[in-house]
Amino acid sequence: MQPTARQVRIASYQMIGFQLLVASVMMLVFFQLQGAQAAYSALQGGLIAALPNLVFALFAFRYLTQGSAEQARKSFMRGHALKILLTIALFIGVMRQDDVVASALIISYTITLLAQWSAVFFFKH
């Protein structure tokens, strides 16, 4: 059975919530291992992975149930482009900070990004 637009939307928001949870856990792990600045960098890395996905989801599902297929395709492509640009902009903004712990940022970003692929195992409908 094909999932409804509402089910797809809910699943995507659950995945983003899961990414935010992973980012929070990474922040706590780095706080224990390396202190407050590493924790803050880890949180920033996790948010760099999760926030662009939220922007993508908002655009990608805008015309899922209404409008033409062409509107849906354009919205999907716009969301994808914004996701990439936002990711780049966030990385540039964070890496310009003097006190960023690059290893915590990159590790947290990577693990939070990978969490979206494992989320399907946790949110089966």
N, C-alpha and C positions, 0 to 999 in steps of 0.2 A: 504494500500500500504506500502511495506517495504521501510524504509529509505535507501538511498544510503550510501556508505562508506564515501563519502565527507560530507554528511549531519550529519552523526554521529560524525565525526571528528570536524566539525564546532560547533555542539551543545556542545561537551565536552569542547572545548576551550572557548565558551561563558560562560559555567558554571564556569570555572576557572577564567575568567574575572570577573564574578559576585562575586566570592569569594574574589578576590582582592579588589573589590569595598566595600564589607562588611568589610573587614579588615581595609580599609582606614576610613570608617565611625566609626568603633570601636575605631580607634586611635584618631579621633577627639572627640568622646564622652569622652574617658578617659582623653584627654587633658583638656577638660572643667571641668571634675569632680575632677581630682586628679593631674593634672600637666603633665609636659614633660616626666618624667621617667615612669609614668604609661602609657602614650601614646605610648612611645617606646616599652614597654613591650606588650601592646595590639597589636601593629603592628607585633611584633615578633610572638605572638600567632596566628595571622591571617595568617602570612606567613608559619608557621609550618603546618597549615591546607591546604593551597593552593599549595605550591611548590611540595610536594609529589604527589598531584593529577596531576600536570603538568607532572612530570616524568612518572607516571603511564600511562597517556594518550599518551605520546610519544612512550612508549613501546607497549601498548595495541593495538594501531592502525597501527603499523608498517607494518604488513602483512595482513591487513584487505582485501585488494583488490588484492594482489599478493602473490604468494607462496602457500604452502599447508595449510590445516587446522591444521596440526600438528605444523607447524611453527607459525601460529597465536596463537595456544593454549600455546606454550612454551613462546612466547613473552608476552602474557597476564600474565602468571604466573610469569615471570621474573619481569615485571612491578609492579605486586602486591607485590612481595617480596621486591623490591627496595623501594616501597612506604612505607612499614612498617618499614624497616630499616632506611630510611631517616627520618621518623617521630621520631623514637626513638633517632637517632643521633642529630637531631635538638633540641629536648627537653633537652637532656643531655647537649648540648653545651650552650643553653640559661639559663638553671637552674644553671649552674656553675658560672654565673655572679653574682657579689656581689649586684648589685643595681637593680635586676629584681623585679618587682612588681608582685608577683605570682598570685594574684587574677585577675589582668588585663590580664595577659598572658592566664590563664585558661579560663576565661570568653570569651575573644576574640577568642581563639582557638575553643571553643565549638560552639559559634554562627557562626563563619565562616565555620566550618565543617557542621553544620546543614543547612547552606545556600545552600549546594549542593542539598539537598532534595527539597528545595523550588524553586530552579532554574527552574525546569520543568514547573512551572506555568507561568514564565516570558518568556520562550523561546520556546513556542509551534510553530511548523512548520505546 
